[in-house]
Amino acid sequence: MLITEMSHQASLDLLARKRLGRLACAQGSQPYVVPFYFAYYDCSLYSFSTVGKKIEWMRANPLVCVEVDDVVDSHEWTSVVVSGCYEELPDTPRWQSERDFAVSLLQQYAMWWEPALAKTLLHGTERPLVPIFYRIHVVGISGRRATL
């Protein structure tokens, strides 16, 4: 197996092809990683969620990391790691065009809203389903590819 560095453009191309990644945020010295669905456009990852630990932590500390991969098997895979910055797209007139763009981008993919709006019980209490649209600005990116 040979592991090589991917070009900047090849790393961005992987983001454009994939929809599922892992989003890492941190509070204090505690990291938190969750799977999330996204759509890539113009050096940003757009996504949708409801209020919970991930949103609360990103509001407190907008520096995040995203990992996206494409695995064929243990000897053939690609992996991209993004350093980024969280930006919420609030439901206000000032942000309406950005929110509308995020919705139009995400609507291109079937069931884009389903994970965030699934009924969720946290500590015995149902989570409120208030929609939060956000984007992760790509600040840095690196990729690796394994081949036989």
C-alpha positions as CSV (number, residue, x, y, z in Angstrom):
1,M,0.0,0.0,0.0
2,L,1.2,3.5,-0.9
3,I,-0.2,6.6,1.0
4,T,0.2,9.9,-0.9
5,E,-0.8,13.5,-0.3
6,M,-3.7,14.8,-2.3
7,S,-3.6,18.1,-4.0
8,H,-5.7,21.0,-2.6
9,Q,-8.1,20.7,-5.6
10,A,-8.5,16.9,-5.2
11,S,-9.3,17.4,-1.5
12,L,-12.0,20.0,-2.4
13,D,-13.3,17.6,-5.1
14,L,-13.8,14.9,-2.5
15,L,-15.8,17.4,-0.3
16,A,-18.0,18.2,-3.4
17,R,-18.7,14.5,-4.0
18,K,-19.5,13.4,-0.5
19,R,-22.4,14.2,1.8
20,L,-21.5,12.5,5.1
21,G,-18.6,13.5,7.3
22,R,-17.5,13.7,10.9
23,L,-17.7,17.1,12.7
24,A,-15.5,17.7,15.7
25,C,-15.9,20.6,18.1
26,A,-14.5,21.3,21.5
27,Q,-15.5,22.9,24.8
28,G,-12.5,23.5,27.1
29,S,-10.3,20.5,26.7
30,Q,-13.1,18.1,25.8
31,P,-13.5,17.2,22.1
32,Y,-16.9,16.0,20.7
33,V,-17.2,14.2,17.3
34,V,-20.5,13.5,15.5
35,P,-21.5,12.4,12.0
36,F,-23.2,15.1,10.0
37,Y,-24.6,15.6,6.5
38,F,-23.4,18.6,4.5
39,A,-23.3,20.2,1.0
40,Y,-20.1,21.8,-0.2
41,Y,-20.0,25.1,-2.1
42,D,-17.3,27.7,-2.6
43,C,-15.0,26.8,0.3
44,S,-17.9,26.2,2.8
45,L,-19.8,23.2,4.1
46,Y,-23.5,23.9,4.6
47,S,-25.6,22.0,7.0
48,F,-28.7,22.0,9.2
49,S,-29.3,20.9,12.7
50,T,-31.4,21.5,15.8
51,V,-30.2,22.9,19.1
52,G,-28.1,20.4,21.0
53,K,-24.6,19.8,22.3
54,K,-23.0,20.3,18.9
55,I,-24.7,23.6,18.2
56,E,-24.1,24.9,21.8
57,W,-20.4,24.0,21.7
58,M,-19.9,25.5,18.2
59,R,-21.6,28.7,19.3
60,A,-19.2,28.9,22.3
61,N,-16.1,27.9,20.2
62,P,-16.5,28.3,16.4
63,L,-13.2,26.5,15.6
64,V,-14.1,23.0,14.3
65,C,-12.6,20.1,12.3
66,V,-14.3,18.0,9.7
67,E,-13.2,14.6,8.4
68,V,-14.6,13.1,5.2
69,D,-13.5,9.9,3.7
70,D,-14.2,7.5,0.8
71,V,-13.2,3.9,1.8
72,V,-13.1,1.1,-0.8
73,D,-11.2,-1.3,1.6
74,S,-8.3,-1.2,4.1
75,H,-5.8,-0.6,1.3
76,E,-7.7,1.8,-0.9
77,W,-9.2,5.0,0.6
78,T,-9.1,8.7,0.6
79,S,-9.5,11.0,3.6
80,V,-9.7,14.7,3.9
81,V,-9.4,16.8,7.0
82,V,-10.8,20.4,7.1
83,S,-9.9,23.0,9.7
84,G,-12.8,25.4,9.7
85,C,-14.9,28.0,11.4
86,Y,-18.6,27.7,12.3
87,E,-21.0,30.4,11.2
88,E,-24.6,30.2,12.1
89,L,-27.2,31.6,9.6
90,P,-29.8,33.1,11.9
91,D,-33.5,33.4,11.0
92,T,-33.4,37.1,10.6
93,P,-34.0,39.5,7.6
94,R,-30.3,40.3,7.4
95,W,-29.4,36.6,6.9
96,Q,-32.4,35.5,4.8
97,S,-30.5,35.3,1.5
98,E,-27.8,33.1,3.0
99,R,-30.4,30.9,4.7
100,D,-32.3,30.6,1.4
101,F,-29.1,29.7,-0.4
102,A,-28.3,27.0,2.2
103,V,-31.8,25.5,1.9
104,S,-31.6,25.5,-2.0
105,L,-28.2,23.8,-1.8
106,L,-29.3,21.2,0.7
107,Q,-32.6,20.5,-1.1
108,Q,-30.7,19.1,-4.0
109,Y,-30.1,16.0,-1.9
110,A,-32.9,13.6,-0.9
111,M,-33.8,13.5,2.8
112,W,-31.3,16.3,3.7
113,W,-33.5,17.4,6.6
114,E,-34.2,13.9,8.1
115,P,-31.3,13.4,10.6
116,A,-31.7,16.9,12.2
117,L,-35.5,16.6,12.5
118,A,-35.7,13.1,13.8
119,K,-37.5,12.8,17.1
120,T,-34.7,12.7,19.7
121,L,-35.0,12.0,23.5
122,L,-32.2,13.5,25.5
123,H,-32.2,12.6,29.3
124,G,-35.8,11.6,29.0
125,T,-36.9,14.9,27.4
126,E,-37.8,15.4,23.7
127,R,-35.4,17.8,22.0
128,P,-37.0,21.0,20.5
129,L,-37.0,20.9,16.7
130,V,-35.9,24.5,16.0
131,P,-34.1,24.6,12.7
132,I,-30.5,25.9,12.7
133,F,-28.7,26.4,9.4
134,Y,-25.0,26.9,9.4
135,R,-21.9,26.8,7.4
136,I,-18.3,25.8,8.1
137,H,-15.8,28.0,6.3
138,V,-12.8,26.0,5.1
139,V,-9.7,27.6,6.6
140,G,-7.3,24.7,5.9
141,I,-7.6,21.4,4.2
142,S,-5.4,18.3,3.7
143,G,-6.0,15.0,2.1
144,R,-4.4,11.6,1.9
145,R,-4.9,8.7,-0.5
146,A,-4.0,5.1,-0.1
147,T,-3.6,2.9,-3.2
148,L,-2.2,-0.6,-3.9
